[in-house]
Amino acid sequence: MIMDEMSDGKKYGLMFLCIFIAAFIIIATLIFPFWNLIREDVYEEVEIMGKWSTWYGTMCNVDTSDSIPKTIDNCDRDVGDVVTVKYGKDMAYAEIINP
């Protein structure tokens, strides 16, 4: 009923818009898959290598098996402590997981 009341130009414009949106979604999914945004969580037991204070809190760093040094915000542990951390694969930030 609504389509009967629309002019031909509006019908073609609406069809073009729907096709354009569908094509954009398909192309975007093929070029940049959305599942790449979801990183695998990695849990690892590591030693605190360094600790420093900033204006917003204390930070630590650890070395992990992926050879990417990780920074931990709000770190309440001391250098040399062994902790379990969780981090996203290939990311530079980690968090301490309490047992």
C-alpha positions, -999 to +999 in steps of 0.1 A: +000+000+000+028+024+008+047+014-023+016+022-044+016+058-031+053+064-038+065+078-071+088+057-093+118+078-085+113+072-047+109+035-053+141+033-073+159+054-048+148+032-019+158+001-039+192+016-046+197+024-010+189-011+002+212-027-024+240-002-015+237-010+023+237-048+016+267-045-007+285-024+019+279-049+047+291-078+025+322-060+013+331-047+048+328-083+062+351-097+035+377-069+038+377-065+076+361-094+093+345-083+126+358-114+144+393-099+142+382-074+168+377-101+194+411-111+208+419-144+224+426-141+261+459-156+272+467-165+308+503-167+319+524-168+351+551-141+349+574-122+371+570-084+378+601-068+360+596-031+369+573-008+388+568+030+387+544+056+399+525+081+377+501+109+385+471+084+381+485+053+399+512+027+401+522+007+370+542-025+365+556-042+335+561-079+327+577-099+299+554-126+284+560-155+261+549-136+230+579-112+234+556-082+238+562-064+271+530-058+289+520-029+311+498-034+341+478-004+355+471+000+393+497-026+402+499-034+439+527-060+436+565-056+440+593-062+416+602-099+416+567-111+426+553-140+404+517-133+393+492-147+369+482-122+342+455-121+315+461-103+283+447-102+248+468-119+221+493-094+206+482-066+230+505-045+252+483-043+283+476-070+309+458-073+342+467-093+373+443-122+379+439-130+416+439-168+424 
